[in-house]
Amino acid sequence: MANFFRRRGFAAMAMSLGGLLIVGCGKEAADSPLTEAQKAQQSAAELAENTEESLEAIGEKLESVEQQIDALKKERDELQTHLDERDKRIEDLEQKLASEKDARTDAEMRVARQMKEKASLEKELAQEKEARAKAEKATAEKADTEPAPPEESSSEPEQGGDE
């Protein structure tokens, strides 16, 4: 009979039954702490899972925010480039305006000088006309009051402007 039990693995079965008996006896006492431990373990697993899901969601939101930040930085850079170009155009236009103002001032000064010169020349012309008119009047009066001088013979050569 010993061979029977040996062949059938009685020892293994006895050990299994013994384990069941031990577990069965302490089941009531072990149920409460084991169940609470299982609940705690389950809660910890759920918490870990929720935490992992939350971290994944936070990671996705973080990536989204980083993409938005990158897009905003790119937009800011484009706007800054646009502002720099506009400032450069404004500076160029201000320089052009200043040079045109200088050119206009120079032109106005030339016109003023030319107007003064014209007025001076007109005054000289008027004085010359007045002097000529007086000279003609004086010559006419002198010719009226004086007898005509006798004309000299044409045998004498006239003295020209070669003097």
C-alpha positions in Angstrom: 0.0 0.0 0.0 2.9 2.3 0.6 3.8 1.8 -3.1 0.3 2.9 -4.0 0.6 6.1 -2.1 4.0 6.7 -3.5 2.9 6.1 -7.0 0.0 8.4 -6.8 1.9 11.2 -5.2 0.3 10.9 -1.8 3.0 13.1 -0.3 2.2 15.9 -2.7 -1.5 15.4 -2.1 -1.0 15.4 1.6 1.0 18.5 1.4 -1.7 20.2 -0.7 -4.4 19.0 1.6 -2.4 20.2 4.6 -2.1 23.6 3.0 -5.8 23.7 2.4 -6.5 22.8 5.9 -4.2 25.5 7.2 -5.7 28.1 4.9 -9.2 26.9 5.7 -8.6 27.1 9.4 -7.2 30.6 9.3 -9.6 31.8 6.5 -11.9 33.7 8.8 -9.0 35.4 10.6 -7.1 36.0 7.4 -10.1 37.2 5.3 -10.3 40.7 6.8 -6.7 41.7 6.6 -6.2 40.0 3.3 -9.3 41.7 1.8 -8.2 45.1 3.2 -4.7 44.5 1.8 -6.3 43.4 -1.5 -8.5 46.5 -1.5 -5.5 48.7 -0.7 -3.5 47.0 -3.4 -6.4 47.5 -5.8 -6.8 51.1 -4.8 -3.1 51.6 -5.3 -3.3 50.0 -8.7 -6.3 52.2 -9.7 -4.5 55.2 -8.3 -1.4 54.3 -10.3 -3.5 53.8 -13.4 -5.4 57.1 -12.9 -2.1 58.8 -12.2 -0.6 57.4 -15.4 -3.7 58.5 -17.4 -3.5 61.9 -15.7 0.2 62.1 -16.5 -0.5 61.1 -20.1 -3.3 63.8 -20.4 -1.0 66.4 -18.8 1.8 65.4 -21.2 -0.6 65.8 -24.2 -1.7 69.1 -22.9 1.9 70.1 -22.3 2.8 69.2 -25.9 -0.2 71.2 -27.1 0.8 74.2 -25.0 4.4 73.8 -26.3 3.2 73.8 -29.9 1.1 76.9 -29.2 4.1 78.6 -27.6 6.2 77.7 -30.6 3.5 79.0 -33.0 3.2 82.2 -30.9 7.0 82.6 -30.9 7.1 82.1 -34.7 4.2 84.7 -35.1 6.1 87.1 -32.7 9.3 86.7 -34.8 7.3 87.3 -38.0 5.7 90.4 -36.5 9.1 91.6 -35.2 10.5 91.2 -38.6 7.6 93.1 -40.1 8.1 95.9 -37.5 11.8 96.0 -38.2 11.1 96.4 -41.9 8.5 99.0 -41.2 10.9 100.9 -38.9 13.5 100.8 -41.6 11.1 102.1 -44.2 10.1 104.9 -41.8 13.7 105.8 -41.2 14.4 105.8 -45.0 11.4 108.0 -45.6 12.4 110.4 -42.8 15.9 110.6 -44.3 14.4 111.2 -47.8 12.0 113.8 -46.3 14.9 115.6 -44.6 17.0 115.6 -47.8 14.0 116.9 -49.8 13.5 119.6 -47.2 17.1 120.6 -47.4 16.9 120.6 -51.2 13.7 122.7 -51.0 15.3 125.1 -48.6 18.3 125.4 -51.0 16.0 126.0 -53.9 14.0 128.6 -52.0 17.3 130.4 -51.1 18.4 130.3 -54.8 15.0 131.7 -55.8 15.2 134.4 -53.2 18.8 135.3 -54.4 17.6 135.3 -58.0 14.6 137.5 -57.1 16.9 140.0 -55.3 19.2 139.9 -58.3 16.3 140.5 -60.6 15.0 143.3 -58.5 18.5 144.9 -58.4 18.8 144.5 -62.2 15.4 146.0 -62.7 16.3 148.9 -60.5 19.6 149.4 -62.4 17.6 149.2 -65.7 15.1 151.7 -64.5 17.9 154.0 -63.3 19.7 153.7 -66.7 16.4 154.4 -68.6 15.8 157.4 -66.3 19.4 158.6 -66.9 19.0 158.0 -70.6 15.7 159.8 -70.7 17.3 162.8 -68.8 20.3 162.7 -71.1 18.0 162.7 -74.2 15.9 165.5 -72.7 19.0 167.5 -71.9 20.4 166.9 -75.3 17.1 167.9 -76.9 16.9 171.0 -74.8 20.5 171.9 -75.6 19.9 171.3 -79.3 16.8 173.6 -79.2 18.7 176.4 -77.4 22.1 176.3 -79.2 22.6 177.1 -82.8 23.6 174.2 -85.0 27.4 173.9 -85.2 28.8 174.2 -88.7 29.6 170.9 -90.2 33.2 170.3 -90.9 34.5 169.3 -94.2 34.7 165.7 -95.0 38.3 166.0 -96.1 39.5 165.5 -92.6 39.4 161.9 -91.5 37.1 161.1 -88.7 38.5 160.0 -85.6 37.2 156.6 -84.7 37.2 154.3 -81.7 40.8 153.5 -82.2 42.0 156.0 -79.7 
